[in-house]
């Protein structure tokens, strides 16, 4: 439902459920940040539940716990989300709490100063994680124009020095109804919940949002990057640009990634791990973004095998393009995706999260169409997908390797 102030709500009722989830998505993440604001979306996520007009201090969290529920938040490149999962009789109270947190956060200075330390420690742990470091470098390489290159975690310098005034300004700029989506899933009184959302979120002051950031990335030359660090083995992400969230190819992308490297029956697992013993592990996935998505292949290996792995990945993709795949491969990939898809819709939170994301990226019909599109895919569709999106000149390899001084002597 669309409200006059720009807010959108989605209600998904299931009378067989004993629980429910209320999520508020804010269409504000790292893609919306200026360089001087790097990490503010994530910092704000830490602060919103630290007290609001009607729920000072940790009262909101204690209320949720006392009702047997869970309260949490998360930040991504494209949005920040706040959610409460609760017994079915606690839904309406949860919506009231979330509405107050979104409209009337207090941002106490003492809590800001406490959370600075927490977030800076999180950033430091992030920088010590090889996978996280590689992920950041991969996005900076694959996306050179799009705001998708922005890091979610931010920098210690900005978090250490950002003022309460700057935090409030960022909140006022981005936490506007036109950038909010309320999703409620599970067992609840639909009439009462719809009325309550209108009386709370629906009454927020209408304010014009800033223009959306650039999220579409044009095809560009790939890069081959190797960096060295305190790691005991090699890590590499190989990838290239894929379809955006509103294109028809979005339905083939997961299948293509699964055939290539999704599981022990995939092309890359059989060639890199079982036959040639070049990797300790390998996997591939498609990441959907509101703008341009990407196909990413992750490998963990002995660094002496780096070139052979790059060559084999290229060879396997080109064989799919030239010779197609078998019906057996396609059937296995479809079954794997069907299983994963069903698991992703098991709980009220899963359902709200999944539906909410696809509403946010502008493709709300995706959830109902996805499995039908997957089931109707042909072997030719997989080859055509790689032919359309892959080229050895536009694919990038980003590797993190052991430094010469690292390890036993």
C-alpha positions as CSV (number, residue, x, y, z in Angstrom):
1,X,0.0,0.0,0.0
2,X,1.2,3.5,-0.9
3,X,0.6,6.4,1.5
4,X,0.3,10.1,0.8
5,X,3.6,10.9,2.4
6,X,5.4,8.4,0.2
7,X,5.6,5.4,2.6
8,X,5.0,1.9,1.2
9,X,3.8,-1.0,3.2
10,X,3.5,-4.7,2.3
11,X,1.5,-7.2,4.4
12,X,1.9,-11.0,4.0
13,X,-0.5,-12.9,6.2
14,X,-0.1,-16.5,7.3
15,X,-2.7,-17.7,9.8
16,X,-0.9,-20.9,10.3
17,X,2.1,-19.2,11.8
18,X,2.5,-18.7,15.5
19,X,4.9,-15.7,15.1
20,X,5.3,-12.6,13.0
21,X,8.0,-10.2,11.9
22,X,7.8,-6.4,11.3
23,X,10.7,-4.9,9.3
24,X,11.3,-1.3,8.3
25,X,13.6,-0.9,5.4
26,X,15.3,2.5,4.8
27,X,16.5,3.0,1.3
28,X,19.8,4.4,2.5
29,X,23.1,2.5,2.6
30,X,26.7,3.0,1.6
31,X,25.6,3.9,-2.0
32,X,24.1,7.1,-0.6
33,X,27.1,8.3,1.3
34,X,29.6,11.0,0.2
35,X,33.3,10.2,0.9
36,X,33.1,12.3,4.0
37,X,30.1,10.2,5.2
38,X,31.6,6.8,4.7
39,X,30.1,4.4,7.2
40,X,27.4,6.7,8.5
41,X,24.5,4.4,7.4
42,X,26.1,1.6,9.4
43,X,26.8,3.9,12.4
44,X,23.2,5.0,12.4
45,X,22.1,1.4,12.5
46,X,24.0,1.1,15.8
47,X,22.4,4.2,17.2
48,X,18.7,4.1,16.3
49,X,17.7,1.6,19.0
50,X,19.7,3.5,21.7
51,X,16.6,5.4,22.8
52,X,13.6,7.2,21.3
53,X,11.0,9.6,22.6
54,X,8.7,6.9,24.0
55,X,11.4,4.2,24.7
56,X,14.3,5.8,26.5
57,X,17.6,3.9,26.8
58,X,17.3,0.2,26.2
59,X,13.5,0.1,27.0
60,X,12.6,-1.0,23.5
61,X,15.0,-4.0,23.6
62,X,13.9,-5.0,27.0
63,X,10.2,-4.8,25.9
64,X,10.9,-7.1,23.0
65,X,12.8,-9.6,25.1
66,X,10.0,-9.6,27.7
67,X,7.6,-10.5,25.0
68,X,9.9,-13.4,23.9
69,X,11.0,-11.7,20.7
70,X,14.1,-10.6,18.9
71,X,15.2,-7.1,17.8
72,X,18.0,-6.4,15.4
73,X,19.2,-4.3,12.5
74,X,21.6,-4.6,9.5
75,X,23.1,-2.3,6.9
76,X,23.9,-3.1,3.2
77,X,25.0,-1.1,0.2
78,X,21.5,-0.2,-0.8
79,X,19.5,-0.1,2.5
80,X,19.4,-0.2,6.3
81,X,16.8,-2.5,8.0
82,X,15.4,-2.7,11.5
83,X,13.3,-5.6,12.5
84,X,11.4,-7.3,15.4
85,X,10.3,-10.9,15.3
86,X,7.7,-11.7,17.9
87,X,4.9,-13.9,19.1
88,X,1.8,-13.2,17.0
89,X,0.1,-11.1,19.8
90,X,3.1,-8.7,19.9
91,X,2.9,-7.5,16.3
92,X,1.1,-4.2,16.9
93,X,3.3,-3.2,19.8
94,X,6.3,-4.0,17.7
95,X,5.1,-1.7,14.9
96,X,4.6,1.1,17.4
97,X,8.1,0.7,18.8
98,X,9.6,0.7,15.3
99,X,7.7,3.8,14.3
100,X,8.9,5.7,17.3
101,X,12.5,4.6,16.7
102,X,12.3,5.8,13.1
103,X,10.5,9.1,13.8
104,X,11.9,10.1,17.2
105,X,15.4,8.8,17.8
106,X,17.3,10.7,20.5
107,X,20.9,10.0,19.5
108,X,22.2,10.6,23.1
109,X,25.8,11.9,23.0
110,X,27.0,9.3,25.5
111,X,25.6,6.5,23.4
112,X,27.2,8.0,20.3
113,X,30.6,8.0,22.1
114,X,30.1,4.4,23.3
115,X,29.1,3.1,19.9
116,X,32.1,4.8,18.2
117,X,34.4,2.4,20.0
118,X,32.2,-0.6,19.1
119,X,32.0,0.3,15.4
120,X,35.8,1.1,15.2
121,X,36.5,-2.3,16.7
122,X,34.2,-3.8,14.1
123,X,36.1,-2.0,11.3
124,X,39.4,-3.3,12.7
125,X,38.1,-6.9,12.8
126,X,36.8,-6.4,9.3
127,X,40.2,-5.3,8.1
128,X,41.8,-8.4,9.6
129,X,39.4,-10.7,7.8
130,X,40.9,-11.8,4.4
131,X,37.5,-12.5,3.0
132,X,36.2,-9.1,3.9
133,X,39.3,-7.3,2.6
134,X,39.0,-9.2,-0.7
135,X,35.3,-8.5,-1.0
136,X,35.9,-4.7,-0.6
137,X,38.7,-4.8,-3.3
138,X,36.5,-6.8,-5.6
139,X,33.7,-4.3,-5.5
140,X,36.1,-1.4,-6.0
141,X,37.5,-3.2,-9.1
142,X,34.2,-4.4,-10.7
143,X,32.4,-1.1,-10.0
144,X,34.5,2.0,-11.0
145,X,31.6,4.5,-11.6
146,X,28.7,3.1,-9.7
147,X,28.2,4.0,-6.0
148,X,28.1,0.2,-5.4
149,X,31.9,0.5,-5.0
150,X,31.3,2.2,-1.6
151,X,32.2,0.2,1.5
152,X,29.5,-0.4,4.0
153,X,31.7,-0.6,7.0
154,X,33.3,2.8,6.7
155,X,36.6,4.2,8.1
156,X,37.8,4.6,11.7
157,X,38.7,8.2,11.0
158,X,35.2,9.3,10.0
159,X,33.5,7.3,12.8
160,X,35.9,8.7,15.4
161,X,35.3,12.3,14.4
162,X,31.7,12.6,13.1
163,X,29.6,14.9,15.2
164,X,26.1,14.4,16.6
165,X,25.0,17.2,14.3
166,X,26.3,15.5,11.2
167,X,24.6,12.2,12.3
168,X,21.3,14.0,12.8
169,X,21.6,15.7,9.4
170,X,22.2,12.4,7.7
171,X,19.2,10.9,9.5
172,X,17.0,13.8,8.5
173,X,18.1,13.6,4.9
174,X,17.6,9.9,4.4
175,X,15.0,8.7,6.9
176,X,12.1,10.1,5.0
177,X,8.8,8.3,4.2
178,X,9.5,8.1,0.5
179,X,12.5,6.0,1.3
180,X,10.8,3.7,3.8
181,X,9.2,0.3,3.3
182,X,7.3,-1.4,6.1
183,X,6.8,-5.2,5.7
184,X,4.8,-7.3,8.1
185,X,4.8,-11.1,7.7
186,X,3.3,-13.9,9.7
187,X,0.1,-14.2,11.7
188,X,-1.6,-10.9,12.5
189,X,-4.9,-9.0,12.2
190,X,-4.5,-7.5,8.8
191,X,-7.1,-4.8,9.3
192,X,-5.7,-3.7,12.6
193,X,-2.1,-3.7,11.4
194,X,-2.9,-1.7,8.2
195,X,-4.8,0.9,10.3
196,X,-1.9,1.1,12.8
197,X,0.7,1.6,10.1
198,X,-1.4,4.4,8.7
199,X,-1.7,6.0,12.1
200,X,2.1,5.8,12.8
201,X,4.4,5.6,9.8
202,X,1.7,7.0,7.6
203,X,1.6,10.2,9.6
204,X,5.4,10.9,9.2
205,X,6.0,14.3,7.7
206,X,6.3,14.2,3.9
207,X,9.8,15.2,2.7
208,X,11.4,15.0,-0.7
209,X,14.2,12.5,-0.9
210,X,17.5,13.2,-2.6
211,X,17.9,11.8,-6.2
212,X,18.9,8.2,-6.3
213,X,22.7,7.5,-6.7
214,X,24.1,6.0,-9.8
215,X,24.0,2.3,-9.6
216,X,24.3,1.2,-13.2
217,X,27.8,0.2,-14.2
218,X,28.9,0.3,-17.8
219,X,31.0,-2.6,-19.1
220,X,34.7,-1.8,-18.8
221,X,38.1,-3.5,-19.0
222,X,38.8,-6.0,-16.3
223,X,41.8,-5.9,-14.0
224,X,44.2,-8.5,-12.7
225,X,45.2,-7.6,-9.2
226,X,47.3,-9.4,-6.7
227,X,48.0,-8.0,-3.2
228,X,50.0,-9.6,-0.3
229,X,49.2,-9.9,3.3
230,X,49.4,-11.9,6.5
231,X,47.5,-15.0,5.1
232,X,48.6,-18.6,5.0
233,X,47.0,-19.4,1.6
234,X,45.7,-17.6,-1.5
235,X,42.3,-16.1,-1.8
236,X,40.8,-14.9,-5.1
237,X,37.5,-13.5,-6.3
238,X,37.0,-13.6,-10.1
239,X,34.0,-11.8,-11.5
240,X,32.2,-9.8,-14.1
241,X,29.1,-7.6,-14.4
242,X,25.7,-9.2,-14.7
243,X,22.1,-8.1,-15.1
244,X,20.4,-5.6,-13.0
245,X,17.4,-6.4,-10.8
246,X,14.8,-5.5,-13.3
247,X,16.1,-7.4,-16.3
248,X,14.7,-10.7,-17.6
249,X,18.2,-12.2,-17.3
250,X,17.9,-12.0,-13.5
251,X,16.0,-15.3,-13.5
252,X,18.9,-17.1,-15.3
253,X,21.7,-15.6,-13.3
254,X,21.4,-17.9,-10.3
255,X,21.2,-21.0,-12.6
256,X,24.3,-19.9,-14.5
257,X,26.3,-19.4,-11.3
258,X,25.1,-22.8,-9.9
259,X,26.1,-24.7,-13.1
260,X,29.5,-23.0,-13.1
261,X,30.5,-23.3,-9.4
262,X,27.6,-24.0,-7.1
263,X,28.3,-27.2,-5.3
264,X,30.1,-30.5,-5.8
265,X,28.5,-31.3,-9.1
266,X,29.4,-27.9,-10.7
267,X,31.9,-27.5,-13.5
268,X,34.5,-25.6,-11.4
269,X,34.4,-28.0,-8.4
270,X,34.9,-31.0,-10.6
271,X,37.7,-29.4,-12.6
272,X,39.6,-27.3,-10.0
273,X,39.1,-29.5,-6.9
274,X,38.4,-33.1,-7.9
275,X,40.4,-33.5,-11.2
276,X,43.3,-31.0,-11.0
277,X,43.6,-30.4,-7.2
278,X,44.2,-26.7,-7.7
279,X,42.0,-25.4,-5.0
280,X,41.0,-26.1,-1.4
281,X,37.5,-24.8,-2.1
282,X,35.6,-23.0,-4.9
283,X,32.2,-21.5,-5.3
284,X,30.3,-19.1,-7.5
285,X,27.3,-16.9,-7.0
286,X,25.2,-14.2,-8.5
287,X,24.6,-11.0,-6.4
288,X,21.6,-9.0,-7.4
289,X,21.8,-5.3,-7.0
290,X,19.3,-2.5,-7.7
291,X,21.7,-1.4,-10.4
292,X,24.2,-3.7,-12.1
293,X,24.7,-7.1,-10.4
294,X,27.7,-9.4,-10.7
295,X,28.8,-13.0,-11.0
296,X,31.6,-13.8,-8.5
297,X,33.8,-16.9,-8.3
298,X,35.6,-17.5,-5.0
299,X,38.7,-19.7,-4.7
300,X,41.0,-20.7,-1.8
301,X,44.2,-22.2,-2.9
302,X,48.0,-22.6,-2.7
303,X,49.4,-19.5,-4.3
304,X,51.6,-21.4,-6.7
305,X,48.4,-22.5,-8.5
306,X,47.2,-18.9,-9.2
307,X,47.7,-18.8,-12.9
308,X,46.4,-22.3,-13.5
309,X,43.2,-21.5,-11.6
310,X,42.6,-18.3,-13.7
311,X,43.2,-20.3,-16.9
312,X,40.8,-23.1,-15.8
313,X,38.0,-20.7,-14.9
314,X,38.3,-19.0,-18.3
315,X,38.4,-22.4,-20.0
316,X,35.3,-23.7,-18.2
317,X,33.2,-20.6,-19.0
318,X,34.2,-20.7,-22.6
319,X,33.3,-24.4,-22.8
320,X,29.8,-23.6,-21.6
321,X,29.5,-20.9,-24.2
322,X,30.9,-23.1,-27.1
323,X,29.5,-26.5,-26.2
324,X,26.5,-25.7,-23.9
325,X,25.7,-27.8,-20.8
326,X,23.9,-31.0,-20.4
327,X,20.2,-31.5,-19.4
328,X,21.5,-33.3,-16.3
329,X,23.6,-30.3,-15.2
330,X,20.6,-28.0,-15.7
331,X,18.3,-30.3,-13.7
332,X,20.8,-30.5,-10.8
333,X,21.1,-26.7,-10.8
334,X,17.3,-26.2,-10.8
335,X,16.9,-28.6,-7.9
336,X,19.6,-26.9,-5.9
337,X,18.1,-23.5,-6.5
338,X,14.6,-24.8,-5.6
339,X,15.9,-26.2,-2.3
340,X,17.7,-22.9,-1.4
341,X,14.7,-20.9,-2.4
342,X,12.4,-22.9,-0.2
343,X,14.8,-22.5,2.7
344,X,14.9,-18.8,2.2
345,X,11.1,-18.6,2.7
346,X,10.8,-20.7,5.9
347,X,10.1,-18.1,8.6
348,X,8.1,-14.9,8.7
349,X,11.4,-13.0,8.9
350,X,12.7,-14.8,5.8
351,X,9.5,-14.0,3.9
352,X,9.5,-10.4,5.0
353,X,13.2,-9.9,4.2
354,X,12.9,-11.5,0.7
355,X,9.8,-9.7,-0.3
356,X,11.0,-6.4,1.1
357,X,14.3,-6.6,-0.8
358,X,12.7,-7.1,-4.1
359,X,10.2,-4.3,-3.5
360,X,13.1,-2.0,-2.6
361,X,15.0,-2.7,-5.9
362,X,11.9,-2.1,-7.9
363,X,11.0,-5.7,-8.9
364,X,8.2,-6.8,-6.5
365,X,6.9,-9.5,-8.8
366,X,10.2,-11.3,-8.6
367,X,9.2,-13.5,-5.6
368,X,6.1,-14.9,-7.4
369,X,7.8,-15.3,-10.8
370,X,11.2,-16.6,-9.8
371,X,10.7,-20.4,-9.6
372,X,8.5,-20.5,-12.7
373,X,11.2,-18.7,-14.7
374,X,13.9,-21.0,-13.3
375,X,11.9,-24.1,-14.1
376,X,11.3,-22.9,-17.7
377,X,15.0,-22.2,-18.4
378,X,16.8,-24.3,-21.1
379,X,20.4,-25.4,-21.6
380,X,20.7,-22.8,-24.3
381,X,19.7,-20.0,-21.9
382,X,22.8,-20.8,-19.7
383,X,25.2,-20.6,-22.7
384,X,23.6,-17.4,-23.9
385,X,23.9,-15.9,-20.5
386,X,27.6,-16.3,-20.3
387,X,27.9,-15.3,-24.0
388,X,26.1,-12.0,-23.2
389,X,27.9,-11.1,-19.9
390,X,31.3,-12.8,-19.9
391,X,34.4,-11.8,-21.7
392,X,38.0,-12.5,-20.7
393,X,38.8,-8.8,-21.3
394,X,36.1,-7.5,-19.0
395,X,36.4,-10.1,-16.2
396,X,38.5,-9.2,-13.2
397,X,40.7,-11.3,-10.8
398,X,41.4,-9.9,-7.4
399,X,43.8,-12.1,-5.3
400,X,45.2,-11.9,-1.8
401,X,48.3,-13.9,-1.4
402,X,50.8,-14.8,1.4
403,X,53.5,-12.2,1.6
404,X,57.1,-13.6,1.0
405,X,57.9,-13.0,4.7
406,X,54.8,-14.9,6.0
407,X,54.8,-18.4,7.2
408,X,57.5,-20.8,8.4
409,X,61.2,-20.3,7.5
